[in-house]
Amino acid sequence: MKALRSMLFVSALLLASSSAASAQVTQKNMKFLSGGSTVFHGVYVGPYLGQIVSDPGQPTIDIFCVDYKNDVFIGSTWTANFSPLGGDLSLTRFNNVTRYQQAAWLSKQFGTHAKSEWGNIDYAIWNITTPGTPSIGVASGGLTGQYWLTQAGMSSNYSSVNLADWTVVTDVNTHNGVGGIQEYLTPNVVPEPATVLLLGSGILGLGLVGFFKRNV
């Protein structure tokens, strides 16, 4: 029984530490791999592709641009603050959870709508963070950028976004201004507590095997 209690305690500690870490801002080295292939009025729209070169295995991640005033180029590298959307946003450019939540809701729409609609969706995202830029009137056709902007502003839509599922990726040098790498949202970059819980369960299982062997 003592071994069982110890294993349960370790599992609880692992889960608690994971939850705390998931809300903390971390710094990672990023590389821009691709702006996609869908162009709208001369601008690449939809999901982009980045790489966390400082993480083991250098994983690639989907990144969604929320910053129209800055640029990036294929092969660009930079150090970024990874700010969980449900945590401290003081190192982000806009420091506004509702804006980012609305942008995250729009980012999810890329996966369920045709590429012909992506320009309108992206224009709506950029108008959330920088109202009036670019001109929402340019995003014509389909459901229009104004339609998507209105939809994103409905609390019934943006409040459906789980804050724990999104992280803001911000250039460490320019989080309050222009002149640096664009800012992005990315999904699922913070390890889920379930992963740590699974690890704890594995440790618990090994402990139980040892316990039963000693009592056979």
C-alpha positions in Angstrom: 0.0 0.0 0.0 2.9 2.4 0.8 4.3 1.9 -2.8 0.8 2.5 -4.3 0.4 5.7 -2.3 3.9 6.9 -3.4 3.1 6.2 -7.1 -0.2 8.1 -6.9 1.6 11.0 -5.3 4.2 11.1 -8.0 1.5 11.0 -10.7 -0.3 13.9 -9.0 2.8 16.0 -8.8 3.6 15.4 -12.5 0.1 16.4 -13.5 0.3 19.6 -11.4 3.7 20.6 -12.6 2.6 20.1 -16.2 -0.5 22.3 -15.7 1.6 25.0 -14.2 4.2 24.8 -17.0 1.6 24.9 -19.7 0.6 28.5 -18.6 4.2 29.8 -18.6 5.8 31.8 -21.4 8.8 30.0 -22.9 11.4 31.1 -25.5 12.1 28.9 -28.6 14.1 29.4 -31.8 11.9 29.4 -34.9 12.4 29.0 -38.6 9.9 30.0 -41.3 9.5 27.1 -43.8 6.6 28.0 -46.0 3.9 30.6 -46.6 1.7 28.1 -48.3 0.5 28.2 -52.0 -2.8 30.1 -51.8 -2.5 33.8 -52.9 -5.2 36.4 -52.4 -4.6 39.9 -53.8 -0.9 39.2 -53.9 -0.7 38.0 -50.3 -0.2 34.4 -49.2 -3.1 33.3 -47.0 -4.1 30.3 -44.9 -1.8 28.2 -42.7 1.9 28.8 -42.9 4.5 26.3 -41.8 7.2 26.9 -39.1 9.8 24.8 -37.4 10.9 24.9 -33.8 14.6 24.4 -34.3 15.5 24.6 -30.6 13.2 21.7 -29.6 14.3 18.0 -29.8 13.5 16.6 -33.2 13.0 20.2 -34.6 9.2 19.7 -35.0 7.2 21.5 -37.7 4.1 23.4 -36.7 1.2 25.1 -38.4 1.3 28.9 -37.8 -1.5 31.4 -38.5 -0.4 35.0 -39.1 -2.2 37.6 -36.9 0.1 40.5 -37.8 -0.3 42.2 -41.2 2.2 45.0 -40.5 5.3 42.9 -40.4 7.1 40.6 -42.8 8.8 37.2 -42.9 10.7 35.3 -45.6 11.3 31.6 -46.2 14.3 30.6 -44.2 14.0 33.4 -41.7 15.0 32.4 -38.2 14.3 34.2 -34.9 13.8 33.8 -31.2 10.1 33.8 -30.2 8.2 34.0 -27.0 5.6 31.2 -26.9 2.7 32.6 -24.8 -0.1 30.2 -24.0 -3.4 31.9 -24.8 -4.8 31.0 -21.4 -1.8 32.5 -19.6 0.3 35.7 -19.5 0.0 37.7 -22.7 2.1 40.7 -21.7 4.9 39.7 -24.1 2.5 39.5 -27.1 2.0 42.3 -29.6 -1.7 42.9 -28.8 -2.0 41.6 -25.2 -5.8 41.0 -25.7 -7.1 37.5 -25.1 -10.4 38.2 -26.9 -8.7 39.3 -30.1 -6.6 36.3 -30.1 -9.5 34.0 -29.3 -11.4 35.5 -32.3 -8.4 35.0 -34.5 -8.1 31.4 -33.3 -11.7 30.8 -34.2 -11.1 32.1 -37.7 -7.9 30.1 -38.0 -10.0 26.9 -37.4 -12.2 27.8 -40.4 -9.3 27.2 -42.9 -9.8 23.4 -42.3 -13.5 23.4 -43.1 -13.8 25.9 -46.0 -12.5 26.0 -49.6 -9.2 27.7 -50.4 -11.2 30.3 -52.4 -12.5 31.5 -49.0 -9.1 31.7 -47.3 -8.4 35.3 -48.4 -11.6 36.6 -46.8 -10.9 34.7 -43.6 -7.3 36.0 -43.3 -8.4 39.6 -44.1 -10.9 39.2 -41.2 -8.1 38.0 -38.9 -5.9 41.0 -39.7 -8.7 43.4 -39.2 -9.2 42.0 -35.7 -5.7 42.8 -34.6 -5.2 45.9 -36.8 -8.7 47.4 -37.6 -8.9 48.7 -41.1 -5.7 47.1 -42.3 -5.9 45.7 -44.9 -9.1 47.2 -46.3 -11.9 44.8 -45.6 -13.6 45.9 -48.8 -10.8 44.3 -50.8 -11.8 40.9 -49.5 -14.8 40.5 -51.9 -16.5 37.4 -53.2 -17.6 34.3 -51.3 -18.8 35.1 -47.9 -16.7 38.4 -47.8 -14.2 39.4 -45.2 -16.8 41.5 -43.4 -19.0 38.4 -42.9 -16.1 36.6 -41.3 -15.2 39.5 -39.1 -18.8 39.7 -37.9 -18.9 36.0 -37.2 -15.6 36.1 -35.3 -17.0 38.9 -33.1 -19.9 36.8 -31.9 -19.2 35.4 -28.4 -21.0 32.2 -29.2 -18.3 31.5 -31.8 -15.0 32.8 -30.3 -15.9 31.5 -26.8 -16.0 28.0 -28.2 -12.2 28.2 -28.6 -10.4 26.3 -25.9 -7.6 28.7 -24.7 -5.4 25.8 -23.7 -5.3 24.7 -27.3 -3.5 27.8 -28.6 -0.3 29.7 -28.2 0.9 33.1 -29.4 4.3 33.1 -31.1 5.9 36.6 -30.8 9.4 37.8 -31.9 11.2 38.6 -28.7 12.7 41.8 -30.2 9.5 43.6 -31.3 6.6 42.4 -29.2 5.3 46.0 -28.9 5.9 47.3 -32.3 6.8 46.8 -36.0 10.0 45.9 -37.8 10.4 42.3 -36.7 9.0 38.9 -37.7 5.3 38.6 -37.9 3.3 37.3 -35.0 1.4 34.0 -35.2 -1.0 31.7 -33.5 -0.2 28.0 -33.3 -2.3 25.1 -32.0 -1.2 22.4 -29.7 2.3 23.4 -29.0 2.0 22.9 -25.2 2.1 19.3 -24.0 -1.3 18.2 -23.0 -1.8 17.2 -19.3 -3.1 13.8 -20.5 0.4 13.0 -21.8 1.8 13.5 -18.3 -1.1 11.6 -16.8 -0.3 8.7 -19.1 3.3 8.8 -18.0 2.2 8.8 -14.4 -0.1 5.8 -15.1 2.9 4.0 -16.6 5.0 4.6 -13.5 2.0 3.5 -11.3 1.7 0.3 -13.3 5.4 -0.5 -12.9 5.0 0.1 -9.2 2.1 -2.2 -8.9 3.9 -5.0 -10.8 6.8 -4.7 -8.3 4.3 -4.6 -5.4 2.5 -7.8 -6.5 5.8 -9.6 -7.2 6.9 -8.9 -3.7 3.7 -10.3 -2.3 3.4 -13.5 -4.4 
